[in-house]
Structure formats: C-alpha cells, structure tokens
C-alpha cells in the first residue's frame, strides 16, 4: 500500500511539474493553439464514438439514443459554439476611465488562469468531465482530469480519447480510487479546481483547496422541486416530468426530485404520469431497452429504502441483482421523511399536494437553494412568483432538464447546490482571469493629485460627484 501511494505521488508530481513548465512556456495562450486543440478534441470524440456509447451501456445500461443525446451530442454543440465565439471572447475589452485620471484608457485583458484540475462524477461520466475541459482549453489552460472510478468502462475510454489527442504536459488523466487520488492531487496548488458531485464531497474539495487559496467551481445538487399548478396542461406536464425523472433512471443532478401538485389537479396529474410511464417503457419497465440501471448496489439500496416512506401509487418493482428500480410515484409522503430530506438521485418521485403559491414556496424553503426548479403553469403571475421568491440555480417553465443544453444559459448552483457557472461563454470566463489595466498618457500630468493639497478638496468633490 505504501509503495502504491508513493508511486501515485511520483506520477502526480511529475505530471504537475510537466504541466507547470508547459503552461509557463506560453504554448497554450495563442488563439490558433486553442482552436486547433478544440477541433482535435472533437475529432477524437468522433473517432471513439462507438466505444463511448458501448462504455456507457456497460456502466449504466444507457440506450444509444440517451447516451448520445446527453453525453456526446451536447459536447459537439458546446465545442462548435465555443469555436464560433472564441476569438471574440478572447479580445481585450476597452472600458471607460474616471475623469479624474485623465488622460487615461482602461482595458480588461483575458488571460488563462494556469493549471486546472477537473474532477468528474459517475452519473454522466463522459460529458460532465469533458464539458468543463472544453472551457479550460478555450481559456488557454492545462488540465488534469480525474474520471470517476465508479464508471470503469467510461473511465477507460476517457483515457484512450485523451491519450489519442493530447500530450500529458497539456491534458492528462489520473485514475484510481477517488478517496486516495484526489487528496494527493490537491496537495499541489491548482489555479482552478472544477468538481461535479455530491454536497458532502464538495465540502471536502473546498477544504482541500482552502490552504492553497485555489478558486473552486462546485457543481453539486439538492432537492429540485417541480411545481404543477391548477392551470397547467396536465398531459404535457406529466410527460415532460416523467421524461426528466427517468432520464438516466433519475441519476441526474437536475432531475425533478419531488412534485408539488396543486390539490385541485393532483389526482388527474398522477394518472397522466402513470400513463406516461407505461407509454415510454411498456407494462414491464425492466424489459425496456430504453430504461437505464442504477450505478451500483450501494445506490440501489439507498434509493430502494425510500419506497417504504410513502404510498406507492405506481411502480415499486425492484431487482437488486439487476440494479433495477421501476419508475415509482409516491404519495402520502411526510416532509420529515428521509426521502424529502435527501437528494433521491433515482427513479422515485414523491408527489405532494399544495394549496396556494405561498404554500408551495414555504414548502420549497424546507430544502433551500435547489440546483434546478421547474414550473408548469399558464399563469405569468405564478411563473414570476417562483422565479422571484425562490433562490435556485436555473430551471425551466413548462419543461424539465433542457436548460442544461443551452450553451447561452449559465449553468450552476447557489448556496448548497454549488458555486460558479459554466457552459458557453460562462465556461470560458470561469477558467479565465480578467486583468484590468489602466494606461495614462504622459503628455499631460494633472497636478491635482500631488501634495501639497491645500484647498483642493472642493475641486476633488466636484470631479468625483
């Protein structure tokens, strides 16, 4: 064990030093370099597309359509969007200067932060590691990637994709048990750390970064509510809620975690959601080729424990050997039950009635700062009430999940659900240091700022007013 740890430390130290030297050389800074590397990454993903899809099926039994849509297609769109806009994002930005500093001009220069550490999760093990890498490359940084060992087939294909296109002094992959590897990595000072995962692990990442004062992006989770009011299109709402909940068998950080249904429409909504489950996956969901499985037995046991914490309206079938839990709607759920205190991260969906918008907002406040919030309503007043009165990372009106796929929208949490933003230009800025520079001409040297000050206070007040 000691020898393994020493080998790991040596490997990490060597990669770190190589990247530090490579970044210092300035090789990553030019626009042409960044553009070329992003194009090469896109080509590498394309070359390994079949292997990526096969790995995701092995790890989580994701169907090719779901795996491509959520793990590969999104990356192509992100790379293309970045390539289209990168030159503009990189340009220095002139800004105004205070009159009292005349004759001066001010410019914001955008430069790379340096060495980045990207730590990926197991639920979308390819996309959620490569997506921030796109931003890190676009901003001119080097990167060390730590894939999740809980998705071993995908971890292996990530190694092949990265080795196929990048030298380790620019982008490297470090593998192994997270509880061993990550602390060793974070003994070094990174110029930015990007972590996607659970709240408890996110807190540990922040603690390890603190001694180095390394900036950190935390993409976490929480209990994302879905509100359906009495004016919603119930059939459409039901289909979109079930689609969002069953995507990746509920193992999605922005999955609808529970539904607050107006008491007038709760029963018909339940029937529509039950019908949607049967329409999507058939009468026997376990036989559907389109329904994924839970990542491992530990996750199965946790999610299965929620089934007894309410009345099963539909679903409830399980197979531990197959890591299968059917899409399950729970009613008669107490807000004090663990299913309402913990992020479910599985295909169990509590449905709880509410009486008024104020009542629903109060209920959401039991689990503050969700990563996502979904509102189904035809009322603009209702929409605005939830948008203005609830703090959440991002969300949708009359839909679920899809805000994540828009590169023009910032994605990230607030409070317990995380810190930092990425996607599109926000990824570029997340990995960029904005350096402000004021340049003053020498043809005029206004004497007012120099001592002796005498009676200059009145003039200073006039200028700064």
HELIX and SHEET records of a PDB file:
HELIX    1   1 UNK A    2  UNK A   24  1                                  23    
HELIX    2   2 UNK A   31  UNK A   47  1                                  17    
HELIX    3   3 UNK A   49  UNK A   60  1                                  12    
HELIX    4   4 UNK A   64  UNK A   67  1                                   4    
HELIX    5   5 UNK A   68  UNK A   72  3                                   5    
HELIX    6   6 UNK A   73  UNK A   90  1                                  18    
HELIX    7   7 UNK A   99  UNK A  101  5                                   3    
HELIX    8   8 UNK A  127  UNK A  138  1                                  12    
HELIX    9   9 UNK A  152  UNK A  165  1                                  14    
HELIX   10  10 UNK A  178  UNK A  185  1                                   8    
HELIX   11  11 UNK A  199  UNK A  210  1                                  12    
HELIX   12  12 UNK A  234  UNK A  246  1                                  13    
HELIX   13  13 UNK A  247  UNK A  250  5                                   4    
HELIX   14  14 UNK A  266  UNK A  281  1                                  16    
HELIX   15  15 UNK A  285  UNK A  287  5                                   3    
HELIX   16  16 UNK A  297  UNK A  304  1                                   8    
HELIX   17  17 UNK A  305  UNK A  308  5                                   4    
HELIX   18  18 UNK A  338  UNK A  340  5                                   3    
HELIX   19  19 UNK A  357  UNK A  364  1                                   8    
HELIX   20  20 UNK A  365  UNK A  367  5                                   3    
HELIX   21  21 UNK A  380  UNK A  389  1                                  10    
HELIX   22  22 UNK A  402  UNK A  405  5                                   4    
HELIX   23  23 UNK A  415  UNK A  417  5                                   3    
HELIX   24  24 UNK A  425  UNK A  430  1                                   6    
HELIX   25  25 UNK A  447  UNK A  449  5                                   3    
HELIX   26  26 UNK A  457  UNK A  464  1                                   8    
SHEET    1   A 3 UNK A  93  UNK A  95  0                                        
SHEET    2   A 3 UNK A 104  UNK A 112 -1                                        
SHEET    3   A 3 UNK A 432  UNK A 440 -1                                        
SHEET    1   B 6 UNK A 171  UNK A 173  0                                        
SHEET    2   B 6 UNK A 142  UNK A 146  1                                        
SHEET    3   B 6 UNK A 115  UNK A 119  1                                        
SHEET    4   B 6 UNK A 192  UNK A 196  1                                        
SHEET    5   B 6 UNK A 216  UNK A 219  1                                        
SHEET    6   B 6 UNK A 418  UNK A 419 -1                                        
SHEET    1   C 7 UNK A 311  UNK A 314  0                                        
SHEET    2   C 7 UNK A 328  UNK A 331 -1                                        
SHEET    3   C 7 UNK A 348  UNK A 354  1                                        
SHEET    4   C 7 UNK A 258  UNK A 262  1                                        
SHEET    5   C 7 UNK A 225  UNK A 228  1                                        
SHEET    6   C 7 UNK A 370  UNK A 376  1                                        
SHEET    7   C 7 UNK A 392  UNK A 397  1                                        
SHEET    1   D 2 UNK A 318  UNK A 319  0                                        
SHEET    2   D 2 UNK A 324  UNK A 325 -1                                        
END                                                                             
